[in-house]
Amino acid sequence: MFITPLIAAPMAGGTTTTELALAAQGAGAFAFAAGGYKTADQLAAHIAPLRATGLDFGVNLFVPRDAPLSARGVAALSAYRTSLRSTAQRYGAQLPAVAPDKDKVQDYWTEKMALLLADPVPLVSFTFGLASNEVVASLHKVGTRVAASVTNVAEALAAGATGVDALIVQHAGAGGHTAAFLPSKATPPDASGTLAQLVAAIGAAVSLPLVGAGGVSGPSDAKAALAAGAVAVAIGTALIRTDESGARQLHKDALADPFYNETAMTRSFTGKPARALVNEFVREHTACAPEAYPEVHFLTAPLRSAAAAAQDPRAVNLWAGIGWKSAQSGPAAAVVGSFLHEL
Ligand SMILES: Cc1cc2nc3c(=O)[nH]c(=O)nc-3n(C[C@H](O)[C@H](O)[C@H](O)COP(=O)(O)O)c2cc1C
């Protein structure tokens, strides 16, 4: 299914630009378009140059939450808004008073699925939840292969039952949001154990091609995951600092700044556990952040933008996987090449 052992992971929110995906693809990796947060029109524009290469590529979508926020969730969101006031004031940011509209909460799912069915792509991957058997079957019908992101054996079994063709096995050391969608004893998912061990455990339970992701900082981590049975490995954080990455410069700089010495899983920025460099915002707001994705994402967005505009990384979501210290600047092709050279 993947003719190359290296995948440029989808990174929504601006990091995966079309240029990054094209550069990774050109250097021999399998590239993903990051569909999360985009409207269908934006996604179509993002995909077009990748399609034009004639090479295989994937499109990643967020599976939206199916129920509205509970009354308890609404109350927790409001309390969280209050607790963010002084931080917002520091940056002159206005915290939105109302929750995001339904289209944003659903992440334009209906329109993006319609686009992918009308104008099929080689592969679609999902994260944050499972697409239904019907959705998977409709993609198969138009010739699209489907992958689901999972973080443990229970999720892998549930994903396998939807008829997908492959699993993205994401270890909790991954940068950005966890793909976890089932309640688990370890919430947020626990980063003990290696990616190779997780791949082996899931491989013993499910007979689907597995892509290992999370904390792959260099070729030796990649080789270990491949030896454990993965058909390919995906890298995200390793590409954030590259020239073609659309991450903010202050995010790229933070990844190379020895001031930061740890990452943590935090709901503080978006309401869903995500791994980031530990900065002041993570320290101050993780404990009281509610489980309310994507409402918290839209609540904190103006604050994060204002902090970034002020070149102040203290209140910016500095997504980073546990291997962040190895992330290199320079052309993405060089990073991809340095992995592929050894795989
Ligand atoms: C900035 C950033 C954004 C991400 N956005 C997405 C996304 O849109 N969809 C997705 O499935 N995974 C997303 N991820 C997770 C990656 O696809 C991948 O699983 C992860 O980066 C692998 O771990 P690593 O960062 O340690 O290499 C994101 C990761 C980062 C760092």
The ligand as an SDF file (V2000), in Angstrom:
LIG
                    3D

 31 33  0  0  0  0  0  0  0  0999 V2000
    1.8270   20.6240   14.4390 C   0  0  0  0  0  0  0  0  0  0  0  0
    1.1410   19.2890   14.3320 C   0  0  0  0  0  0  0  0  0  0  0  0
   -0.1110   19.2020   13.7360 C   0  0  0  0  0  0  0  0  0  0  0  0
   -0.7310   17.9520   13.5880 C   0  0  0  0  0  0  0  0  0  0  0  0
   -1.9280   17.8730   12.9350 N   0  0  0  0  0  0  0  0  0  0  0  0
   -2.4690   16.6490   12.6720 C   0  0  0  0  0  0  0  0  0  0  0  0
   -3.6010   16.5160   11.8380 C   0  0  0  0  0  0  0  0  0  0  0  0
   -4.1140   17.4850   11.3000 O   0  0  0  0  0  0  0  0  0  0  0  0
   -4.1010   15.2760   11.6340 N   0  0  0  0  0  0  0  0  0  0  0  0
   -3.5230   14.1520   12.1590 C   0  0  0  0  0  0  0  0  0  0  0  0
   -4.0050   13.0500   11.9130 O   0  0  0  0  0  0  0  0  0  0  0  0
   -2.4350   14.2470   12.9430 N   0  0  0  0  0  0  0  0  0  0  0  0
   -1.8920   15.4650   13.1870 C   0  0  0  0  0  0  0  0  0  0  0  0
   -0.7410   15.5570   13.9180 N   0  0  0  0  0  0  0  0  0  0  0  0
   -0.0860   14.3230   14.3580 C   0  0  0  0  0  0  0  0  0  0  0  0
    0.8190   13.8210   13.2350 C   0  0  0  0  0  0  0  0  0  0  0  0
    0.0550   13.4400   12.1290 O   0  0  0  0  0  0  0  0  0  0  0  0
    1.6850   12.6480   13.6820 C   0  0  0  0  0  0  0  0  0  0  0  0
    0.8970   11.6290   14.2380 O   0  0  0  0  0  0  0  0  0  0  0  0
    2.7200   13.0870   14.6920 C   0  0  0  0  0  0  0  0  0  0  0  0
    3.2960   14.3130   14.3250 O   0  0  0  0  0  0  0  0  0  0  0  0
    3.7990   12.0400   14.7900 C   0  0  0  0  0  0  0  0  0  0  0  0
    4.5920   12.2770   15.9100 O   0  0  0  0  0  0  0  0  0  0  0  0
    5.8910   13.2240   15.9070 P   0  0  0  0  0  0  0  0  0  0  0  0
    5.3460   14.6060   15.9150 O   0  0  0  0  0  0  0  0  0  0  0  0
    6.5860   12.8600   17.1630 O   0  0  0  0  0  0  0  0  0  0  0  0
    6.6570   12.9010   14.6570 O   0  0  0  0  0  0  0  0  0  0  0  0
   -0.1070   16.7900   14.0860 C   0  0  0  0  0  0  0  0  0  0  0  0
    1.1450   16.8910   14.6980 C   0  0  0  0  0  0  0  0  0  0  0  0
    1.7780   18.1160   14.8160 C   0  0  0  0  0  0  0  0  0  0  0  0
    3.1430   18.1700   15.4300 C   0  0  0  0  0  0  0  0  0  0  0  0
  1  2  1  0
  2  3  1  0
  2 30  2  0
  3  4  2  0
  4  5  1  0
  4 28  1  0
  5  6  2  0
  6  7  1  0
  6 13  1  0
  7  8  2  0
  7  9  1  0
  9 10  1  0
 10 11  2  0
 10 12  1  0
 12 13  2  0
 13 14  1  0
 14 15  1  0
 14 28  1  0
 15 16  1  0
 16 17  1  0
 16 18  1  0
 18 19  1  0
 18 20  1  0
 20 21  1  0
 20 22  1  0
 22 23  1  0
 23 24  1  0
 24 25  2  0
 24 26  1  0
 24 27  1  0
 28 29  2  0
 29 30  1  0
 30 31  1  0
M  END
$$$$
